[in-house]
Amino acid sequence: MYVAGHAPRYEAARLHLKQLCEERFAGNYSIEVVDLLEHPERARSDNIVAIPMLERVSPEPVVRIIGDLSDSQRVLGALGAGTAIIASQERLETQELMRGQRYP
């Protein structure tokens, strides 16, 4: 998960993710939080386009979800614990965001 400092939005995203993982995976998960204020070089090297951003790296394919993670269904889709349609839609939205299109 990529954040920048301890702003309320980032703290909310961390809390939502932790609660969802505890409810769904009962301790069988790992979360790495990368604070881009402490590690600014990671923004470029990891191709971060927005924050907060959650990136699921395993199992492949890599899936990214942007926002405060309050939409449990989208987060579960990104984590591979929801429907494949949700995960596919999130990849499409992320790709379009990277091309400069915005979503409400």
ZABA-410872 format. One record per residue (C-alpha): residue in one letter; x, y, z. Coordinates in steps of 0.5 Angstrom, whole numbers, padded with zeros to 4 digits, always signed. Each point is the difference from the previous one (the first is absolute). Layout:
% residues N
AXYZ/...
This chain:
% residues 104
M+0000+0000+0000/Y+0003+0007-0002/V-0002+0006+0004/A+0003+0007+0002/G+0001+0001+0007/H-0006+0000+0005/A-0005+0004-0003/P-0008-0002+0002/R-0001-0003-0007/Y+0006-0005+0000/E-0001-0002+0008/A-0007-0002-0002/A+0002-0004-0006/R+0005-0004+0004/L-0006-0001+0005/H-0004-0002-0005/L+0005-0005-0003/K+0002-0003+0007/Q-0007-0001+0002/L-0002-0003-0007/C+0006-0005+0000/E-0002-0002+0008/E-0007-0002-0002/R+0001-0003-0006/F+0007-0003+0000/A+0001-0001+0008/G+0007+0002+0001/N+0002-0004-0007/Y+0003+0006-0003/S+0006+0005-0001/I-0001+0008-0001/E+0006+0004-0001/V-0001+0007+0000/V+0005+0005-0004/D+0000+0007+0003/L+0002+0004-0006/L+0002+0006+0004/E+0005-0005+0003/H+0002-0003-0006/P-0002+0005-0006/E+0004-0004-0005/R-0005-0006+0000/A-0005+0004-0003/R+0004+0000-0007/S+0003-0007+0001/D-0007-0003+0002/N-0004+0005-0005/I-0005+0003+0005/V-0005+0004-0004/A-0004+0002+0006/I-0001-0002+0008/P-0002-0003+0004/M+0001-0006-0004/L+0000-0007+0001/E+0004-0005-0004/R-0002-0008+0000/V+0007-0003-0003/S-0002-0007+0002/P-0003-0004-0004/E+0001+0003-0006/P-0002+0004-0004/V+0002+0006+0004/V-0007+0004+0002/R+0000+0007+0003/I-0006+0004+0003/I+0000+0007+0001/G-0003+0004+0006/D-0002-0001+0007/L-0002-0007-0001/S-0007+0001+0004/D-0003-0004-0006/S+0000-0007+0003/Q-0002-0003-0007/R+0005+0003-0004/V+0006-0001+0005/L-0002-0008+0000/G+0000+0000-0007/A+0007+0003-0001/L+0002-0005+0006/G-0003-0006-0004/A-0005-0001+0005/G-0006+0003-0004/T-0002-0001-0007/A+0005+0000-0006/I-0005+0005-0003/I+0002+0005+0006/A+0007-0001-0001/S+0000+0001-0008/Q-0004+0006+0001/E+0005+0003+0005/R+0006-0002-0005/L-0004+0004-0005/E-0001+0006+0004/T+0007+0000+0002/Q+0002+0000-0007/E-0004+0005-0002/L+0002+0005+0006/M+0007-0001-0002/R-0002+0002-0007/G-0003+0007+0003/Q-0007-0002+0001/R-0003+0001+0007/Y-0006-0003+0003/P-0005+0003+0005/
